[in-house]
């Protein structure tokens, strides 16, 4: 299974970004059983688009054959794009990329079942 996390920096010890479409990086981890077997951090090339950053970011993850996304805020267009691409969305917890993956594996993260609204979804770190 491949899991993507919106991230503010590179690596497993990076914090998970609170936004999806305009996050700086995506860390993609491959999980087998309860172990992380590989990880890769890629730049989110969609983040500086004037419009459609979330849809383009969703396409980046689809091209990497991601099964699930861990983030915090997902706008309505991004949410619909991720659903159409069959990428499940989970709400991040406090902590690093690695800590969030471990919580995901143990079933400790909640599914995001509707888009985020309000201020803050357009800003990232």
C-alpha positions in Angstrom: 0.0 0.0 0.0 1.2 3.5 -0.9 0.4 6.4 1.5 1.1 10.0 0.7 1.4 12.7 3.4 1.3 16.4 2.8 4.6 17.7 4.3 6.4 20.9 5.1 9.8 19.5 4.7 11.6 16.4 3.4 11.9 13.1 5.2 10.1 10.9 7.7 10.8 13.3 10.5 9.1 16.2 8.8 5.8 17.6 10.2 2.7 16.8 8.3 1.4 20.0 6.5 -2.1 21.2 7.5 -3.0 21.7 3.8 -3.1 19.5 0.8 -3.0 21.3 -2.6 -0.6 24.0 -1.5 1.8 22.0 0.7 5.4 22.2 -0.2 6.1 18.4 -0.4 4.5 15.0 -0.5 6.2 12.2 1.3 5.1 8.8 -0.2 5.7 5.7 1.9 5.1 2.1 0.9 3.8 -0.1 3.7 3.8 -3.9 3.8 2.1 -5.4 6.9 3.1 -3.0 9.7 6.4 -1.9 8.3 7.5 1.1 6.1 9.4 -0.5 3.3 10.3 2.6 1.4 9.8 6.4 1.4 10.2 9.1 -1.2 9.7 12.9 -0.9 8.6 14.8 -3.9 8.0 18.5 -4.4 4.4 19.5 -4.9 4.8 21.2 -8.3 1.1 22.2 -8.2 1.4 24.4 -5.2 2.1 27.7 -7.0 -0.7 27.4 -9.6 -3.1 30.3 -9.6 -6.1 27.9 -9.8 -6.6 24.2 -9.6 -3.7 23.4 -7.3 -5.6 20.7 -5.5 -6.8 18.9 -8.6 -3.3 18.9 -10.0 -1.8 17.7 -6.7 -4.4 14.9 -6.7 -3.2 13.9 -10.2 0.4 13.9 -9.0 -0.5 11.4 -6.3 -2.5 9.3 -8.8 0.5 9.1 -11.1 2.5 7.8 -8.1 -0.2 5.1 -7.6 -1.1 6.3 -4.1 -3.9 4.5 -2.2 -4.4 6.9 0.7 -3.6 10.5 1.7 -2.9 11.8 5.2 -3.4 15.6 5.5 -5.6 18.0 7.5 -7.5 20.3 5.2 -8.8 19.4 1.7 -10.9 21.9 -0.3 -14.0 20.8 -2.2 -12.4 20.5 -5.6 -9.5 18.6 -4.2 -11.8 16.3 -2.3 -13.8 15.5 -5.4 -10.7 14.8 -7.4 -9.2 12.5 -4.8 -12.5 10.6 -4.6 -12.7 10.2 -8.4 -9.1 8.9 -8.3 -10.0 6.4 -5.5 -7.5 7.9 -3.0 -8.8 7.6 0.5 -8.2 10.7 2.8 -7.3 10.6 6.5 -7.0 13.4 9.0 -3.5 13.9 10.3 -2.6 13.9 14.0 0.1 15.9 15.7 3.6 14.7 15.0 5.9 13.6 12.2 5.3 11.9 8.9 6.6 8.6 10.4 4.4 8.9 13.5 1.3 9.5 11.4 2.0 6.5 9.2 2.3 4.3 12.4 -1.0 5.7 13.6 -2.5 5.0 10.2 -1.2 1.4 10.3 -2.7 0.9 13.8 -6.1 2.3 12.7 -5.7 5.5 14.8 -6.5 8.1 12.1 -10.0 9.1 11.1 -11.2 9.2 7.5 -12.0 12.7 6.1 -15.5 12.3 4.7 -16.2 15.9 3.5 -14.2 18.9 2.3 -12.7 21.5 4.6 -14.2 25.0 4.6 -13.1 28.4 6.0 -9.9 30.3 6.3 -6.6 28.5 6.5 -7.0 25.9 3.8 -5.1 28.1 1.3 -2.0 28.5 3.4 0.7 26.0 4.1 4.2 25.7 5.3 
